[in-house]
Amino acid sequence: MSHHQLIILGSGPAGYSAAIYAARANNNPVIISGMQPGGQLTTTTEVDNWPGDTDGVDGTVLVERMQAHAERFNTQIINDHISEVDLQNRPFTLKGND
């Protein structure tokens, strides 16, 4: 069993944004990718409302950029899905499938 100060559940845009902000604040975040790494964005063929990509961008490409950005700040990414959570006792515990 490992201990982490900050765990982010999900690897979609919100998860990666949270990881980048947390990592830049020296909080050493860990992302648990979830059942669909990259989130729903990986099933989107064209994202036209993303600032900075005036010609649109493929959803998978955008997720790959977000992941690279988070990893640049040493975010650890664990490919797993959390199946059980205990928030009644400290430290909180999360159990994954792997």
N, C-alpha and C positions, 0 to 999 in steps of 0.2 A: 504494500500500500504506500502511495506517495502522498505528500502534503504540498498543497499549493495555496498561496495567499489569495489569488484572484483567478477564478475559473469563469470563462465565458461559454455559455451553452449555445451552440449554433455558429455556423460559418458562412452566413449570408452577409449582406452589406452592413447590417447593424452590428453583427458580431465582430467583423473586421474593423469597423470604425471604432468600436469600443476598445478593441485590442490595441489599435494604434495610439489612441489617446492615453490608455493606461500604460503602455510601454514607454511612451515619451515622458510619463510622470514617474518612471522607474518602479512600476508596480509588478513587473514580471508576469504578465498575463499568460494564461494557458487557454487555448480554444479547444473545446471538444466539438468536433465537426458536426455530429448529429447524423441522422439517417440519410440525409441527402447533402453531402459535402458541397458547399457553395450555395446551398439553399435553392429557392425557386428560381433564382436568377439564371441558374445553369440550364433551365429549360426555355429560356427566352432567346429567340434568334436575333432580335434587334432591339437595342435599348436606345431610344431617341430622346429621352428626357434627362440624360446624364450631363451635367455641366462640363464643358471642356471638350466633349466629343461631338463636334458640330455635325459630323456626318453619320452619327450613330455608332454603336459598338455592339458586337456580339456579346450576349450575356456571359458565356463561358470565358471569353477573353477578359471581360471586366472583372470577373471573380478571380481569375489568375493574377491580374494586376493588384487587386486588393490583398490577396494572399502574399504576394511578393513584398508589398508595402509593409504588411504586418511582420513578416519574417525579417525584413530589414532592421526592425527594432527588436529582434530576438524573441518574438512571440513564439511560444511552443505550440504546435498544432498536433492534437491527438485525434486520430481517426477512430472514433468510437461513438456509441449512442448510449446515453444515460438511461438506465432502466429502473433505477431505484434511488430515492433521495431521502435522507434523514435530516430534518432541520430542527428536530426536538432537542438534540444534544450537541454540545460543542466538543470538539470541532465538528462542523457539519460534514456529513459523508455522502458521497455520490458513488454509485456502483454502475459500471458500464457492462456492456455485453462481452468485451474482450478482456 
